[in-house]
Amino acid sequence: MALFAAASVSPLSDAIRDAENDVTVSIYAAETTTYKAVTKKVTVVVKPKIQVIKGIRSQKKSSIYVKYVKDTKASGYEIQTALDSKFKKSVNTYTIKKNSKYSVTLTKKRTGKIYYVRVRSYKIVGSQKIYGS
């Protein structure tokens, strides 16, 4: 047995795609002979995009240059480096608080080692950081 006989949702896809922070969606179920009319508001949190690394290279001795795709809706970026692919050994985290910066040089790295790098964007909503996937 269906909970609602007829329901309508406010335009969703355009609102979420263009949103900067949160989107509130109204769901309306029409009244039937069995059920009363109900309106429910649902808040959808919009996360930043998944970050893509454009390039990594070693410009100088003991440094790594990382270039990544710019996300205009993010508040900043978090870059992690590690000596293993599971990010368990010698993990270092760098926070870039500007979304206008889309490349960074990480210094004080050990020469002759292979480093694994990952980047994620975040956005601050209220006092909470919401990370991209």
Contacts in CASP RR format, 6 or more apart in sequence:
PFRMAT RR
TARGET T0000
AUTHOR 0000-0000-0000
METHOD contacts of the structure
MODEL  1
MALFAAASVSPLSDAIRDAENDVTVSIYAAETTTYKAVTKKVTVVVKPKI
QVIKGIRSQKKSSIYVKYVKDTKASGYEIQTALDSKFKKSVNTYTIKKNS
KYSVTLTKKRTGKIYYVRVRSYKIVGSQKIYGS
3 35 0 8 1.000
4 29 0 8 1.000
4 30 0 8 1.000
4 35 0 8 1.000
4 38 0 8 1.000
5 29 0 8 1.000
5 30 0 8 1.000
5 32 0 8 1.000
5 34 0 8 1.000
5 35 0 8 1.000
6 29 0 8 1.000
6 30 0 8 1.000
6 32 0 8 1.000
7 27 0 8 1.000
7 28 0 8 1.000
7 29 0 8 1.000
7 30 0 8 1.000
8 27 0 8 1.000
8 28 0 8 1.000
8 30 0 8 1.000
9 25 0 8 1.000
9 26 0 8 1.000
9 27 0 8 1.000
9 28 0 8 1.000
10 25 0 8 1.000
10 26 0 8 1.000
10 27 0 8 1.000
12 23 0 8 1.000
12 25 0 8 1.000
15 23 0 8 1.000
15 25 0 8 1.000
16 23 0 8 1.000
16 44 0 8 1.000
16 46 0 8 1.000
19 46 0 8 1.000
20 46 0 8 1.000
20 73 0 8 1.000
21 45 0 8 1.000
21 46 0 8 1.000
21 123 0 8 1.000
21 125 0 8 1.000
22 43 0 8 1.000
22 44 0 8 1.000
22 45 0 8 1.000
22 46 0 8 1.000
22 125 0 8 1.000
23 43 0 8 1.000
23 44 0 8 1.000
23 46 0 8 1.000
24 41 0 8 1.000
24 42 0 8 1.000
24 43 0 8 1.000
24 44 0 8 1.000
25 41 0 8 1.000
25 42 0 8 1.000
25 43 0 8 1.000
25 44 0 8 1.000
26 39 0 8 1.000
26 40 0 8 1.000
26 41 0 8 1.000
27 39 0 8 1.000
27 40 0 8 1.000
27 41 0 8 1.000
27 42 0 8 1.000
28 37 0 8 1.000
28 38 0 8 1.000
28 39 0 8 1.000
29 35 0 8 1.000
29 37 0 8 1.000
29 38 0 8 1.000
29 39 0 8 1.000
29 40 0 8 1.000
30 37 0 8 1.000
31 37 0 8 1.000
45 125 0 8 1.000
45 130 0 8 1.000
46 73 0 8 1.000
47 123 0 8 1.000
47 130 0 8 1.000
47 131 0 8 1.000
47 132 0 8 1.000
47 133 0 8 1.000
48 71 0 8 1.000
48 73 0 8 1.000
48 74 0 8 1.000
48 121 0 8 1.000
48 122 0 8 1.000
48 123 0 8 1.000
48 130 0 8 1.000
48 131 0 8 1.000
48 132 0 8 1.000
49 69 0 8 1.000
49 71 0 8 1.000
49 73 0 8 1.000
49 74 0 8 1.000
49 121 0 8 1.000
49 132 0 8 1.000
50 120 0 8 1.000
50 132 0 8 1.000
50 133 0 8 1.000
51 68 0 8 1.000
51 69 0 8 1.000
51 71 0 8 1.000
51 77 0 8 1.000
51 119 0 8 1.000
51 120 0 8 1.000
51 121 0 8 1.000
51 132 0 8 1.000
52 68 0 8 1.000
52 69 0 8 1.000
53 66 0 8 1.000
53 67 0 8 1.000
53 68 0 8 1.000
53 69 0 8 1.000
53 117 0 8 1.000
53 118 0 8 1.000
53 119 0 8 1.000
54 67 0 8 1.000
54 68 0 8 1.000
54 69 0 8 1.000
55 65 0 8 1.000
55 66 0 8 1.000
55 67 0 8 1.000
55 68 0 8 1.000
56 64 0 8 1.000
56 65 0 8 1.000
56 66 0 8 1.000
56 67 0 8 1.000
56 117 0 8 1.000
57 64 0 8 1.000
57 65 0 8 1.000
58 64 0 8 1.000
58 65 0 8 1.000
59 65 0 8 1.000
59 105 0 8 1.000
61 111 0 8 1.000
62 107 0 8 1.000
62 108 0 8 1.000
62 109 0 8 1.000
62 110 0 8 1.000
62 111 0 8 1.000
63 105 0 8 1.000
63 106 0 8 1.000
63 107 0 8 1.000
63 108 0 8 1.000
63 109 0 8 1.000
64 81 0 8 1.000
64 105 0 8 1.000
64 106 0 8 1.000
64 109 0 8 1.000
64 115 0 8 1.000
64 117 0 8 1.000
65 103 0 8 1.000
65 104 0 8 1.000
65 105 0 8 1.000
65 106 0 8 1.000
66 79 0 8 1.000
66 103 0 8 1.000
66 104 0 8 1.000
66 105 0 8 1.000
66 106 0 8 1.000
66 117 0 8 1.000
66 119 0 8 1.000
67 102 0 8 1.000
67 103 0 8 1.000
68 77 0 8 1.000
68 102 0 8 1.000
68 103 0 8 1.000
68 119 0 8 1.000
69 102 0 8 1.000
70 99 0 8 1.000
70 100 0 8 1.000
70 102 0 8 1.000
71 77 0 8 1.000
71 99 0 8 1.000
71 121 0 8 1.000
72 99 0 8 1.000
73 123 0 8 1.000
74 99 0 8 1.000
74 121 0 8 1.000
74 122 0 8 1.000
74 123 0 8 1.000
74 132 0 8 1.000
75 97 0 8 1.000
75 99 0 8 1.000
75 122 0 8 1.000
75 123 0 8 1.000
75 124 0 8 1.000
75 129 0 8 1.000
76 95 0 8 1.000
76 96 0 8 1.000
76 97 0 8 1.000
76 98 0 8 1.000
76 99 0 8 1.000
76 121 0 8 1.000
76 122 0 8 1.000
76 123 0 8 1.000
77 95 0 8 1.000
77 96 0 8 1.000
77 99 0 8 1.000
77 101 0 8 1.000
77 119 0 8 1.000
77 120 0 8 1.000
77 121 0 8 1.000
77 122 0 8 1.000
78 93 0 8 1.000
78 94 0 8 1.000
78 95 0 8 1.000
78 96 0 8 1.000
78 119 0 8 1.000
78 120 0 8 1.000
78 121 0 8 1.000
78 122 0 8 1.000
78 131 0 8 1.000
79 93 0 8 1.000
79 94 0 8 1.000
79 95 0 8 1.000
79 96 0 8 1.000
79 104 0 8 1.000
79 106 0 8 1.000
79 117 0 8 1.000
79 118 0 8 1.000
79 119 0 8 1.000
80 87 0 8 1.000
80 91 0 8 1.000
80 92 0 8 1.000
80 93 0 8 1.000
80 94 0 8 1.000
80 117 0 8 1.000
80 118 0 8 1.000
80 119 0 8 1.000
81 90 0 8 1.000
81 91 0 8 1.000
81 92 0 8 1.000
81 94 0 8 1.000
81 106 0 8 1.000
81 109 0 8 1.000
81 115 0 8 1.000
81 116 0 8 1.000
81 117 0 8 1.000
82 88 0 8 1.000
82 89 0 8 1.000
82 90 0 8 1.000
82 91 0 8 1.000
82 92 0 8 1.000
82 115 0 8 1.000
82 116 0 8 1.000
83 89 0 8 1.000
83 90 0 8 1.000
83 113 0 8 1.000
83 114 0 8 1.000
83 115 0 8 1.000
83 116 0 8 1.000
84 116 0 8 1.000
85 116 0 8 1.000
87 116 0 8 1.000
87 118 0 8 1.000
92 106 0 8 1.000
94 104 0 8 1.000
94 106 0 8 1.000
96 104 0 8 1.000
99 121 0 8 1.000
109 115 0 8 1.000
120 131 0 8 1.000
120 132 0 8 1.000
120 133 0 8 1.000
121 131 0 8 1.000
121 132 0 8 1.000
122 129 0 8 1.000
122 130 0 8 1.000
122 131 0 8 1.000
122 132 0 8 1.000
123 129 0 8 1.000
123 130 0 8 1.000
124 130 0 8 1.000
END
